[in-house]
Amino acid sequence: MQTPNYLELNATDMAATKSFYTKAFGFDFTDYGPEYSGANNDVMEIGLTRNETPVPPLPGFQTSDIAAAERDIRDAGGTITKAVYEFPGGRRFHFRDPSGNEMLAYQYEEQG
């Protein structure tokens, strides 16, 4: 089962955007380089990614099996738009549903 618990937003001004969410909602961000910052609470992770053009938010579904999630999405009629790739802490891929909505699925690496 996939759990929707991630929302990625574009930030044209990373500092101002982080400041807004910190002041407005109390988010505490962790920077993962100059292009990405994340805030996590018990319910949802919010990611900010640097982009000069605002685009719709990118919802994410956490999975424990990235290969099975990709297969299930394809079998259900989804289209993979960005193949599985690594990010700090795990792997993810992007897909579209039959209506063209862009989303992602991700899996954290096992911590040993």
Phi, psi and omega in degrees: 000138177265141181246118176284110183210026182217138176223120180257127180245149177272141180237113176283334176227098187302313183298314181293322181291316177299316180300317179302307183292330176292311181288318185284324188232359178077020180292144176244110186269148171244125179276136176240052185101179185285347186257353185209140176216144182230146175236131184234136170231190185288345186251315187212145173261135176250124177249138173249126178238136183292127178203129182287341180244116177297135176229167180303151177303154181247101179287149181232148179243121177279139179225158175263355181215095186297322180294317179294321178298316179298315179298315180297320180294316177298313182297332181275357178104008176281162179241126177284124182254341177213116184299163179306132177216162181273146170226166181303110178105354181176205180224154179206165172214159179252151179208165174240143173279175182300341178269359177094006178288126180275134178215177175221158172236142182217157178224128175283149175292149175292133177267122185242000000 
